[in-house]
């Protein structure tokens, strides 16, 4: 299972979310057609831009509770003090990608960023 974990500022457009996902896929040389899902923290999953980007990319949008993100907190590659302060976890993009990728999940590298969003790619055996 290949998952794009996404973090973003409130009000980030679908174009920006789609741009960061495609940038991350290109960075890690993952074919766009191989993407199975976009994952993010529960409140971020309610952002219209995130939902629209998932629709445009024709993948499922999966919301992760912060308690699930906490379980993989030690495995994130680029913790964010801003996310830690706001959400109580060190990562949204990297952690949500790993949670949804499931068993044997691993990040392909540190998150990539655009002006308003971040994306990390994880691969795993699924739930």
N, C-alpha and C positions, 0 to 999 in steps of 0.2 A: 504494500500500500504506500502510495506517495502522497504526502500531505503538505500543503502550503499553510503555515501558521502565519496569521496576520495580526498586526497591531496597528492602531492608527489614532490620530487625534479625532475628537468629536467633529462631525460634519465633513469628514474627508470624502471626496467624490469617488464615485465608482471608477472613473478614469484613473485616478491616482492609485486606487487599490489594484486595479487590473495591471497598471504599469509596474508596480512593485512586485507583483506576483510573476509577471513575465520576465522582469529583470532578474529575480532570484532563480527562476528556472533556467535562464540563459547562463547565469553565473556558474551554476552547478551542472550545466550541460544535460539537463533533463528535458525530454521532449514534452511539449505542451499537451499532447494527447495522452501522456502517461499520468497526468495529474488526476488523482481520485477525489480530493476534497480540499476545501478551505476550512481551516479551524481557527477559532478565536475565543476569547473570553466571553462569557454569557452577555454582558452588557454591550460589548462591541458587536456581537452578532445581531443586535437590534438596530445597528447603524444602517440607514438606507444604502449608503455607498458600498458597504461590505456585502449586503444581500444582493444588490444589483451586480456587483462584480462576479459573484459566484454564479449568478444566472447567466451572465455574458460568457463566462468561461465554461458553462454547462457542467458544473460540478456541485456536489452537495456542500452546504454550509453547515458545519457542526460546531455547536456552542460547548464550551468547557467551563465548568464551575471552577472558581479559584481554588477550591479544595483539591481538585484534580491537578491543577497547575502546581500546587505546593508539592505534590508527590514527586515531581521530576525537577524540582528547583535546583538540586545539586548538579544536575546534568547540563544546565544551560551554559552556553559558551560566552555569551555577552550580556551579563546582567545589567539592568538599567536601574539606577537609583530613583529616577522619576517614576517608573512603573512600581517599584517597591513602595515608594511613599504613597502613591495613588491607590494601588490595588492590594498591597501587602504580599506580593510575589515579585521575584526578580525579573520575570519575563512574561510577555504574552505571546509574541510570535514564536519563539523557540519552544517554549513549554507547551503551548497548545498543539503545535505540529507533532511533538513527541507523544503527547497524550493520545491523539487521534490515530497516529501511526501504529499504536498498539504494541504488541509483544515484540521484543527485540528492536525497539525503535532506536534510531540514531540520527543525529543531525548530519547533513552533508557539509555543513560549515556554519560559521556565524551568520546571523541575520544580515540582510542587505536592507538599505533604506533609500527612500526618496524624501522629499521635503516634508510630507505629512504621514508617511506610513512605513512600516517595516514588514519584512517577510522572511521566514526561515523555511527551509525544506527539510522534511524528515522522511525517512523510509522505515518501514517496519512490516511485521507480519499481520497487521490488523488486529481487531478486537478479539 
